[in-house]
């Protein structure tokens, strides 16, 4: 059975829009032409892929099963054409956790990854939706369980986290702090903790019982709120550039040092050639800048890496010893910077 890629593309776009008019518009064809392509595909497959009734357009069970391999077919066809014509579609990249400036890391590798188009920052659940829908090719941020099926992630960077305190905070003069010394303070968060996995886990692990939340209107607005209560503190990755804000101090956290894990996330089996270049560029920069150093005796991760893919011990060039061997609950191990891209 030979599939017509134009028909498969019509199916994928209609499945994503669940609206024949909008799908036809995005493909640049008439709704009648789209309907004919879908009808021919259904005839070839000898099954209905869509249900159309008063409630709108829905996928049948067969359509739901067909959608994921159909997306892979379209992606493979696009990659095949690009390999011959040289006209490759830019890699569509999305980010989340924008308060922590994820584009800092991407900017260090973007020049070696080919043409990129950056999407709008979202939270992890929204990013997984657009990835699985095929609207973006890869995303960058902190991955945490639960992670939906059909996605692969690759650890890119482990970034130390600092505490940001107001000048009137009782611990503001300390050169460094153990995280548990913050337990009597008020964790200042850019939203409810049940939506902020890293902050939620930090508070649980180090006994922080009191929190206060801000409306996320950007880093400057967020940090200004710290000075409103001398007990407040915030957590930020150490390399995030702080805006000019009087009365603030950034203090390193030690014994252990919390690490914020940045990862790439993509659809399993995505064939865009730019994805290989991006993962390779991240791996090379991780080796050069020592992004994946980890000492289980000195550092804290909410989900410790598994033994086979454990990042290097800080400052030694060897792999960490004594790291837990149980796989994280979302079913993917953290990969060393030199390992090849694959599914998890």
C-alpha positions as CSV (number, residue, x, y, z in Angstrom):
1,X,0.0,0.0,0.0
2,X,1.5,3.3,-1.1
3,X,0.5,6.4,0.9
4,X,0.2,9.8,-0.7
5,X,2.1,12.3,1.4
6,X,-0.2,15.1,0.5
7,X,-3.2,13.1,1.8
8,X,-1.3,12.2,5.0
9,X,-0.3,15.8,5.5
10,X,-4.0,16.8,5.1
11,X,-5.0,14.2,7.7
12,X,-2.4,15.4,10.2
13,X,-3.3,19.1,9.8
14,X,-7.0,18.3,10.1
15,X,-6.4,16.1,13.2
16,X,-4.5,19.0,14.8
17,X,-7.1,21.6,14.0
18,X,-10.2,19.4,14.3
19,X,-11.7,21.9,11.9
20,X,-11.7,21.4,8.1
21,X,-11.9,25.1,7.3
22,X,-8.9,26.1,9.4
23,X,-6.9,23.0,8.3
24,X,-7.5,23.9,4.6
25,X,-6.4,27.5,5.3
26,X,-3.1,26.5,6.9
27,X,-2.4,24.2,3.9
28,X,-3.3,26.9,1.4
29,X,-5.9,24.8,-0.3
30,X,-9.7,24.9,-0.5
31,X,-11.9,23.0,2.0
32,X,-13.3,21.0,-0.9
33,X,-9.7,19.9,-1.9
34,X,-9.0,19.0,1.7
35,X,-12.1,16.9,2.0
36,X,-11.2,15.0,-1.2
37,X,-7.7,14.2,0.1
38,X,-9.1,12.9,3.4
39,X,-11.8,10.8,1.6
40,X,-9.2,9.3,-0.7
41,X,-7.0,8.4,2.3
42,X,-9.9,6.9,4.1
43,X,-10.8,4.9,1.0
44,X,-7.2,3.6,0.7
45,X,-7.1,2.6,4.4
46,X,-10.6,1.3,4.2
47,X,-11.6,2.9,7.5
48,X,-13.0,6.2,8.7
49,X,-10.5,8.6,10.3
50,X,-12.9,11.3,11.4
51,X,-16.4,11.6,12.8
52,X,-18.3,14.7,11.7
53,X,-21.5,15.5,13.5
54,X,-23.3,18.3,15.3
55,X,-20.5,18.4,18.0
56,X,-17.8,19.1,15.4
57,X,-14.9,17.0,14.1
58,X,-13.4,14.2,16.1
59,X,-10.9,11.4,15.4
60,X,-12.1,7.9,15.3
61,X,-10.2,5.2,17.2
62,X,-8.4,4.4,13.9
63,X,-7.6,8.0,13.4
64,X,-6.1,8.3,16.9
65,X,-3.9,5.3,16.2
66,X,-2.9,6.6,12.8
67,X,-2.0,10.2,13.9
68,X,1.5,9.5,15.5
69,X,2.9,7.5,12.6
70,X,1.3,9.9,10.2
71,X,3.2,12.8,11.8
72,X,6.5,10.8,11.5
73,X,5.7,10.1,7.8
74,X,5.2,13.8,7.1
75,X,8.4,14.7,9.0
76,X,10.4,12.1,7.2
77,X,9.1,13.3,3.8
78,X,10.1,16.9,4.6
79,X,13.5,15.8,5.7
80,X,14.0,13.8,2.5
81,X,13.1,16.7,0.4
82,X,15.3,19.1,2.4
83,X,18.3,16.7,2.0
84,X,18.1,17.1,-1.8
85,X,17.0,20.6,-2.3
86,X,18.9,22.2,0.6
87,X,15.8,24.1,1.6
88,X,15.4,23.0,5.2
89,X,12.6,24.2,7.4
90,X,14.0,26.0,10.4
91,X,13.9,24.1,13.7
92,X,11.0,25.4,15.8
93,X,12.1,25.7,19.4
94,X,10.0,26.6,22.4
95,X,11.1,27.4,25.9
96,X,9.4,27.4,29.4
97,X,10.5,28.7,32.8
98,X,11.2,32.0,31.2
99,X,11.8,33.8,34.5
100,X,15.0,31.8,34.7
101,X,16.1,33.0,31.3
102,X,16.3,29.7,29.4
103,X,17.4,31.5,26.2
104,X,20.8,32.2,27.9
105,X,21.8,28.6,27.3
106,X,20.3,28.3,23.8
107,X,22.2,31.5,22.8
108,X,25.5,29.7,23.5
109,X,24.8,26.9,21.0
110,X,22.4,28.5,18.5
111,X,25.0,29.5,16.0
112,X,26.1,25.8,15.6
113,X,22.6,24.4,15.3
114,X,21.4,25.8,12.0
115,X,18.3,28.0,11.5
116,X,16.1,28.3,14.6
117,X,12.7,29.8,15.1
118,X,11.8,30.6,18.8
119,X,8.3,30.1,20.0
120,X,6.5,31.6,23.0
121,X,7.4,30.6,26.5
122,X,4.9,28.3,28.2
123,X,4.8,25.9,31.1
124,X,5.7,22.2,30.7
125,X,2.2,20.9,30.2
126,X,1.5,23.4,27.4
127,X,4.8,22.6,25.8
128,X,4.1,18.9,25.7
129,X,0.8,19.6,24.0
130,X,2.4,21.6,21.2
131,X,5.2,19.1,20.8
132,X,2.9,16.2,20.5
133,X,0.7,18.2,18.1
134,X,3.7,18.8,15.9
135,X,3.5,22.6,16.2
136,X,7.1,22.8,17.5
137,X,10.1,20.5,17.0
138,X,11.9,20.8,20.3
139,X,11.6,22.6,23.6
140,X,14.0,23.6,26.4
141,X,13.4,23.9,30.1
142,X,13.3,21.8,33.2
143,X,11.7,18.4,32.7
144,X,10.0,16.7,35.6
145,X,7.6,13.8,36.2
146,X,5.0,13.0,35.1
147,X,6.0,13.1,31.5
148,X,3.6,12.1,28.8
149,X,4.3,9.1,26.4
150,X,5.8,9.8,23.1
151,X,8.4,12.3,24.3
152,X,12.2,12.1,24.7
153,X,14.4,14.4,26.8
154,X,18.1,15.0,27.1
155,X,19.8,16.6,30.0
156,X,21.8,19.6,28.8
157,X,22.9,21.6,31.8
158,X,23.0,21.5,35.6
159,X,23.1,25.0,37.0
160,X,23.8,25.9,40.6
161,X,21.0,27.9,42.3
162,X,21.6,30.9,44.5
163,X,19.4,32.6,47.2
164,X,18.4,36.2,46.5
165,X,17.8,38.1,49.7
166,X,16.9,41.6,50.7
167,X,19.6,43.7,52.4
168,X,17.5,43.5,55.6
169,X,17.3,39.7,55.6
170,X,18.9,38.3,58.8
171,X,21.2,36.2,56.6
172,X,22.1,38.8,53.9
173,X,25.6,39.3,55.1
174,X,26.6,35.6,54.9
175,X,29.1,34.6,52.2
176,X,27.3,31.4,51.6
177,X,24.3,29.5,53.1
178,X,23.2,26.0,53.6
179,X,19.7,25.6,52.2
180,X,18.2,24.4,55.5
181,X,19.2,27.8,57.1
182,X,16.4,29.3,54.9
183,X,13.8,27.2,56.6
184,X,12.6,30.0,58.9
185,X,12.2,32.4,55.9
186,X,9.5,33.0,53.4
187,X,10.0,31.5,50.0
188,X,9.0,34.2,47.4
189,X,7.6,32.4,44.3
190,X,6.4,33.6,40.9
191,X,3.2,31.5,41.3
192,X,1.5,28.8,43.3
193,X,4.0,26.1,44.4
194,X,1.8,23.3,43.1
195,X,2.7,24.5,39.6
196,X,6.4,25.1,40.3
197,X,7.9,21.7,40.7
198,X,11.5,22.7,41.6
199,X,10.5,25.3,44.3
200,X,7.9,22.8,45.7
201,X,10.5,20.1,46.1
202,X,13.1,22.5,47.5
203,X,10.6,23.7,50.2
204,X,9.8,20.1,51.1
205,X,13.4,18.9,51.2
206,X,14.8,21.8,53.3
207,X,11.8,22.4,55.6
208,X,10.6,25.8,54.2
209,X,7.1,26.0,55.6
210,X,6.1,29.6,54.6
211,X,5.7,30.9,51.1
212,X,4.3,34.0,49.4
213,X,3.5,34.3,45.7
214,X,3.8,37.0,43.1
215,X,2.2,37.7,39.8
216,X,4.8,36.8,37.2
217,X,5.3,40.1,35.4
218,X,9.0,39.6,34.7
219,X,12.2,39.3,36.7
220,X,12.5,42.9,37.8
221,X,9.0,43.0,39.1
222,X,9.5,39.7,40.8
223,X,12.7,40.6,42.6
224,X,11.4,44.0,43.7
225,X,8.8,42.1,45.8
226,X,11.6,40.5,47.9
227,X,12.3,43.8,49.7
228,X,8.7,44.1,50.9
229,X,9.3,41.6,53.7
230,X,12.7,41.2,55.3
231,X,12.2,37.4,55.7
232,X,11.6,36.8,52.0
233,X,14.1,35.0,49.7
234,X,13.9,33.8,46.2
235,X,15.8,31.1,44.3
236,X,17.5,31.8,40.9
237,X,20.0,29.9,38.8
238,X,23.4,31.4,39.5
239,X,24.1,32.7,36.0
240,X,20.8,34.5,35.5
241,X,21.8,38.2,35.1
242,X,20.1,40.2,37.9
243,X,18.5,43.5,36.9
244,X,19.4,46.7,38.7
245,X,17.4,46.4,41.9
246,X,18.6,48.2,45.0
247,X,18.7,46.4,48.3
248,X,19.2,42.8,46.9
249,X,22.0,40.3,47.4
250,X,22.7,37.0,45.7
251,X,24.2,34.4,48.1
252,X,25.5,31.0,46.9
253,X,23.9,27.9,48.4
254,X,26.3,25.1,49.6
255,X,26.2,21.8,51.5
256,X,24.3,20.8,49.4
257,X,24.2,23.1,46.3
258,X,20.8,22.8,44.6
259,X,21.1,22.2,40.9
260,X,18.5,23.3,38.3
261,X,18.4,20.7,35.5
262,X,17.9,22.1,32.0
263,X,16.9,19.7,29.3
264,X,15.9,19.4,25.6
265,X,12.5,17.8,25.0
266,X,11.2,16.5,21.7
267,X,8.8,14.0,20.1
268,X,10.3,10.5,20.0
269,X,11.3,9.7,16.5
270,X,11.3,13.3,15.2
271,X,13.4,13.4,12.0
272,X,14.2,17.1,11.7
273,X,18.0,17.2,10.9
274,X,18.3,20.4,12.9
275,X,17.5,18.4,16.1
276,X,20.7,16.3,15.6
277,X,22.7,19.5,15.2
278,X,21.2,21.1,18.3
279,X,21.8,18.1,20.5
280,X,25.3,17.8,19.2
281,X,26.0,21.5,19.8
282,X,24.6,21.2,23.4
283,X,26.8,18.1,24.0
284,X,29.9,19.9,22.8
285,X,29.2,23.0,24.9
286,X,28.4,20.8,27.9
287,X,31.9,19.3,27.7
288,X,33.6,22.6,27.1
289,X,31.8,24.5,29.8
290,X,31.5,21.6,32.2
291,X,27.7,22.0,32.4
292,X,27.0,18.4,33.6
293,X,29.3,18.1,36.6
294,X,27.6,16.6,39.6
295,X,28.8,15.5,43.0
296,X,26.2,13.5,44.9
297,X,28.0,14.3,48.2
298,X,27.8,18.1,47.6
299,X,24.9,18.7,45.2
300,X,21.1,18.2,45.4
301,X,18.8,17.3,42.5
302,X,15.1,16.6,43.0
303,X,15.5,13.6,40.7
304,X,19.0,12.1,41.0
305,X,20.5,10.8,37.8
306,X,20.8,7.1,37.2
307,X,24.1,5.3,37.3
308,X,24.6,4.7,33.6
309,X,24.1,8.3,32.6
310,X,25.4,10.1,35.7
311,X,27.0,13.4,35.0
312,X,30.7,13.9,35.8
313,X,31.8,14.6,39.4
314,X,32.6,18.3,39.7
315,X,36.2,19.1,38.9
316,X,37.4,15.5,38.3
317,X,36.4,14.4,34.8
318,X,35.1,11.1,36.1
319,X,31.6,9.9,36.7
320,X,30.0,10.3,40.1
321,X,30.1,7.3,42.5
322,X,27.3,6.4,44.8
323,X,24.5,8.0,42.8
324,X,21.2,6.2,43.1
325,X,20.6,3.5,40.5
326,X,16.8,3.7,40.4
327,X,15.4,5.3,37.3
328,X,13.4,8.6,37.7
329,X,9.7,8.0,37.8
330,X,9.1,9.5,34.4
331,X,11.0,6.6,32.8
332,X,14.0,8.3,31.2
333,X,17.6,8.3,32.3
334,X,19.8,11.4,32.2
335,X,22.3,11.1,29.3
336,X,25.9,11.9,29.4
337,X,27.0,14.8,27.1
338,X,28.6,12.6,24.6
339,X,25.9,10.1,24.1
340,X,23.9,9.9,20.8
341,X,20.4,11.2,20.6
342,X,17.7,8.5,20.9
343,X,14.4,7.7,22.4
344,X,13.7,7.1,26.1
